C-alpha cells in the first residue's frame, strides 16, 4: 500500500478534517438541492484483513426509484427515530446487507455531500474486521463487492466526466474497477476519502 493506514491513523485523519472545506475545494461536484434537502447518511465500510484494507460497496437492484442499478454505499434517508446520522448509517447498513455494527466500529465522518436527487448525505466511515457475514436485502441490493484500498487511494484512477443539458453542465468522477463502474456521488465520496487519508 502507498502508506500505512491503521484504524488509529484513519480516525485521526478524519478527525482533523471537521469542516466542509473538502466540499468547498470541489465545488463542481456539489449540486443544488433546494431549500429543504432530504437528510441521509451512508456507511463507508473499510474492511480489514491481514495487512490488507478494502472498501465494501453494494450494487443496487434495477427497479429502485433512486439510483437503480448503480454502485453505492449502504445507506439511506434519515428516519424520525434516528438520533443522529451515525445511527442512520448503521441502521441502513443492517437493513440492506445484514451487517451488524455499533458506534464503537465508527471512525469518523466526511463532510456532507449534496446530490442531484435532493439528498444531503453524511458519509460515515466504519472499520470492519474480517471475517464477517452479510445477508442482502433482495429488494434493495443486487450484490456486494470490495475495492482494494490501494485502488481507492490512487487519485490517478479517478476519471473526470461531464454531462450537459439545456440548463447546466454536470461534472462527476468515475472510478472504473474490474467490471464495476463506480461513478457520481459514490466515486466523489471515495475521492474525498482518499484526499483526506492522503492529506492532500
Secondary structure as UniProt FT lines:
FT   HELIX           7..15
FT   HELIX           21..25
FT   HELIX           27..29
FT   STRAND          38..49
FT   TURN            50..51
FT   STRAND          52..60
FT   TURN            62..63
FT   TURN            68..69
FT   STRAND          71..72
FT   STRAND          74..77
FT   TURN            80..81
FT   HELIX           85..97
FT   HELIX           103..105
FT   STRAND          106..109
FT   STRAND          113..114
FT   TURN            116..117
FT   STRAND          119..129
FT   TURN            138..140
FT   STRAND          141..148
FT   HELIX           149..153
FT   HELIX           155..157
FT   STRAND          159..164
FT   STRAND          169..177
FT   TURN            178..179
FT   STRAND          180..183
FT   HELIX           184..198
//
